[in-house]
Every structure is written in C-alpha cells, then in structure tokens.
Amino acid sequence: MVLKYTPQQMQALVSLYHKFILTSPVVSLSEQLLQIHMIKIYQKLRNQFEGRRKKAYSISLNEAEAVAYCTYWIYVQLPDSYELNFIRSHMVQIEHHMSEYNYHPLPTIKLLNQ
C-alpha cells in the first residue's frame, strides 16, 4: 500500500511524529508493538523527507504498518486541523485497501452425495 503526501503534509506529519510518537512514554506491550511499527513508518518518512525537496512524496506500508498507522491515529485525540484531515483520508484509503485485501469468501464444501 502506498500513501502519497504533498511537501506540506510531509512536513506536518514529521512534526506530529516528533510531538506524539517519539516523545510519548510506552506503558504496555501492546503500546510498544504499536510504537515499533510507527517508528518504522517514521524512518521511511525521514528517508523520503531528508535531502532534496520533491513535488510529492510517497511511502510504501506493509499490512502491519498500515494497521498500526490507523490504530495509532484513532487513539490520539487530534483537534480538527489540517493534519487530521489528511490523516483521515489516508485512514480511509488504508481501510478500503484492507477490506479488499482481507476479503475471503466462505469455502463451499461438496459432499459425496451432492
């Protein structure tokens, strides 16, 4: 799954990572697991963000990182803002992708007498 960002969105997201993820204390194992995935995403963001400025940025997330991204931003209470709007749009994109990806129809079993 690929998420795309404008330069302003990338700068805002990196600052959100500094404000919330990198400075928040971890209490439980589930929070630690979530933070491990979010830091992996942060490393991808930094690799894209540092260096020459681009017109658009994109990062590729695996399934676990995508779920962590949605889960983390659901639990963080962001006020209505520019950041919240593009994070919500990415969450909708992730949920749409995951619903298509995880669709498994029920298997039909043919019995011998059918």
N, C-alpha and C positions, 0 to 999 in steps of 0.2 A: 504494500500500500504506500502511495506517495502523497505527501502533503506539500502543498505549494504555498509560498509566502512572498509578500512584497518586501522590499527593504525595510519599510516602516514596521510591518508586522514582525519581521525577524528581530529587529531591534527591541520592540516591545516585549516579545516573548523571551528573549535573552534576559532582559531586565526583570521579568516576572520570575524566571528561574533563580536569579540572584536573590530576589526578595522572598520567595516562598520555599523553594525546594532545597537550595544549597545551605540555607541558614536554619531550617526547621529541625528541631530535635526529633529523633526517632525513638519511639517508645516500645512498640511491639514488633514481633517478627513479620507480621503482615505489612506494617508500615515500612519496615526495612526492605522487604521484597519489592514493594511499590517504588520506593526511593531508588533502588538499584536500577530498575528499568527507566525511571525518569532521568537518572544521571547518564545512562547510555544514550537517551534521546538528546540530552544537553550536549554531550560530546559530539554527536552528529551535527547539532545546530552550530556549535562553535567551529567545527571543521568547515562548514559552509560560510559562516559569518566572518571569520577572520580572513584577512588577505584583501584581495581586490574586490571592490564593490560590484555587485551584479544587479541586473534589472529585475531578476526574480530568483528566488531560492526554492529548493525542494529537498525534502529529506524522505528517505525510504524507511518505513517502520515494518517490523515483523509483527506477527499476531500478538505476542505478549506485550510488546512495547505499545501497540495501538490500544490494547485493553487498559494498560497502565495509564496512558495519556488520558483516556476518557475517565477512568476511575478517579484519578488524582484531581482533575479539574471539576469533577462533580462535588467532591468533598470540600474543596476550597471555596469559600464564600467571596467571590469577586463582585464588587459593585458593578452596576450596569456601566459599561465603558467600552472603549474601542477594543481593548484586549478581549473582553468577554465575548464580543460579537464574533470575532474571527475564530476564537477558540470553540465557540458553539457550532459554527459552521463546519469546523474540522471534526468535531464530535459527531455531528450528523453524518458526515462523509464516512467516518470510521464505522459507525453503527450500520449504515447502509451496506458498506462493504462486508462487514462481519455477518450480517444477516444473509447475504448472498453466499458467502463463503461457507457458512455453517449449515446450510440447508441440506438435510439428509431425509429423503422420503422414507417412509416406513417400508421395509422389505416385505414382499409378498412371498408367502410360502405355499408351494403347491404340494398338496398331499397326494399320496399314491392313487387314491380313489377319485380324484378330480379329473 
